[in-house]
Structure formats: C-alpha cells, structure tokens
Amino acid sequence: MANEMELAELTEGSATGPETTAPRGARELDAVYDILVTVSVVLGKATMQVSQLLKLGRGAVVELDRKLGEAIDIYVNNRLVARGEVVMVDDTRLGVTMTEIIKADRAV
C-alpha cells in the first residue's frame, strides 16, 4: 500500500512541469553529476628495495603480484569500487570492462 501511495505521488508530481519530470530522488542527484573523481586501475603491485629500483633500466621487467587473466582493481578516489578486465578500445588504446562491483561496508 505504501508503494502505491509513493507511485501516485510520483505520478502527480511528474505532471507539474519540465523541472519535475524525474522522480525526486533523481532530481536530487543532479547536483553531484558534475563532480570530478579520480579513477585508477591497478594491474598489480610489486615491492622492491630502492637499490633494486635504481638498477632498473629500459626493457626491465617488474613482476607483479597478479597472474595473467586475473581481475584488475578499479579505484575511485582511492576506494576500491570494482574489478574488471583490460580490453582493447582500438589499435592504440586500452580500456577497462567492469566485471564485478564491490559492495562497500557503510558501517563506518
């Protein structure tokens, strides 16, 4: 019954004009759509001593903690939000396909 009442309120509200065609919750999100965030994709990690790092040269291979084909981590503003796979966008560019969304524990 509560869902029917909410639906009726949304239907009535959507007929009042162009500003209110979207449900109230969607309109309230409009304020955050232009906020810039940093998206980072981590292929893997390696730990080494500074002396080892300084010895690296052109063509050096750094072994990462991930295996070939293993999911990569996708961070938004330094928070893990998803896992995915690297894909080719065209002949010269890489992209990422999200395969899993990570549910954040909001009990902070």
C-alpha positions as CSV (number, residue, x, y, z in Angstrom):
1,M,0.0,0.0,0.0
2,A,2.9,2.4,0.8
3,N,4.4,1.7,-2.6
4,E,1.1,2.5,-4.3
5,M,1.0,5.8,-2.5
6,E,4.6,6.7,-3.4
7,L,3.8,5.8,-7.0
8,A,0.8,8.0,-7.0
9,E,2.8,10.9,-5.6
10,L,5.5,10.5,-8.2
11,T,2.9,10.4,-11.0
12,E,1.2,13.5,-9.7
13,G,4.5,15.3,-9.3
14,S,5.7,14.4,-12.8
15,A,2.7,16.3,-14.4
16,T,3.6,19.7,-12.9
17,G,6.3,20.7,-15.4
18,P,9.6,20.0,-17.0
19,E,11.7,20.5,-13.8
20,T,9.8,17.8,-12.1
21,T,9.6,15.1,-14.8
22,A,12.2,12.9,-13.0
23,P,11.4,11.3,-9.6
24,R,12.5,13.5,-6.7
25,G,15.5,11.2,-5.8
26,A,16.9,11.5,-9.4
27,R,16.5,15.3,-9.3
28,E,18.4,15.5,-6.0
29,L,21.3,13.7,-7.6
30,D,21.7,16.3,-10.4
31,A,23.9,18.3,-8.0
32,V,26.6,15.6,-7.9
33,Y,26.8,14.7,-11.7
34,D,29.5,17.4,-12.4
35,I,31.8,16.4,-9.5
36,L,35.2,15.2,-10.8
37,V,36.6,12.0,-9.4
38,T,39.9,10.2,-9.9
39,V,39.6,6.7,-11.4
40,S,42.6,4.4,-11.1
41,V,43.1,1.0,-12.5
42,V,45.7,-1.2,-10.8
43,L,47.1,-4.0,-12.9
44,G,49.2,-5.3,-10.0
45,K,51.7,-4.3,-7.3
46,A,55.4,-5.1,-6.6
47,T,57.6,-4.4,-3.6
48,M,61.3,-3.8,-4.0
49,Q,64.1,-2.0,-2.3
50,V,65.2,1.4,-3.6
51,S,68.5,-0.1,-4.7
52,Q,66.7,-2.6,-6.9
53,L,64.5,0.2,-8.3
54,L,67.6,2.3,-9.2
55,K,69.0,-0.6,-11.1
56,L,66.0,-0.8,-13.4
57,G,66.7,0.3,-17.0
58,R,64.9,0.3,-20.3
59,G,63.4,-3.0,-21.0
60,A,63.5,-4.2,-17.4
61,V,60.6,-6.4,-16.3
62,V,58.9,-5.9,-13.0
63,E,57.0,-8.9,-11.8
64,L,53.6,-8.0,-10.4
65,D,51.5,-9.9,-7.8
66,R,48.8,-10.8,-10.4
67,K,48.5,-13.6,-12.8
68,L,47.7,-13.2,-16.5
69,G,43.9,-13.1,-16.9
70,E,43.3,-12.3,-13.2
71,A,40.9,-9.4,-12.5
72,I,42.3,-5.9,-12.0
73,D,41.3,-3.5,-9.3
74,I,39.3,-0.3,-10.1
75,Y,39.5,2.5,-7.6
76,V,37.5,5.8,-7.4
77,N,39.2,8.4,-5.2
78,N,41.4,5.7,-3.7
79,R,38.5,3.5,-2.7
80,L,38.2,0.0,-4.3
81,V,34.8,0.0,-6.1
82,A,35.1,-2.7,-8.8
83,R,37.1,-5.4,-10.5
84,G,37.5,-5.7,-14.2
85,E,39.4,-6.8,-17.3
86,V,41.7,-4.9,-19.7
87,V,40.3,-4.6,-23.2
88,M,41.5,-3.0,-26.5
89,V,39.5,0.1,-27.4
90,D,41.2,0.5,-30.8
91,D,44.6,-0.3,-32.1
92,T,46.4,2.1,-29.8
93,R,44.2,2.5,-26.7
94,L,43.3,0.3,-23.7
95,G,40.2,0.3,-21.7
96,V,38.6,-1.5,-18.8
97,T,35.5,-3.5,-18.6
98,M,33.9,-3.8,-15.1
99,T,33.1,-7.4,-14.3
100,E,32.3,-7.0,-10.6
101,I,31.1,-4.2,-8.4
102,I,32.5,-4.2,-4.9
103,K,29.9,-3.5,-2.2
104,A,31.3,-1.1,0.3
105,D,30.7,-1.6,4.0
106,R,28.9,1.6,5.1
107,A,29.1,0.9,8.8
108,V,31.9,3.4,9.4
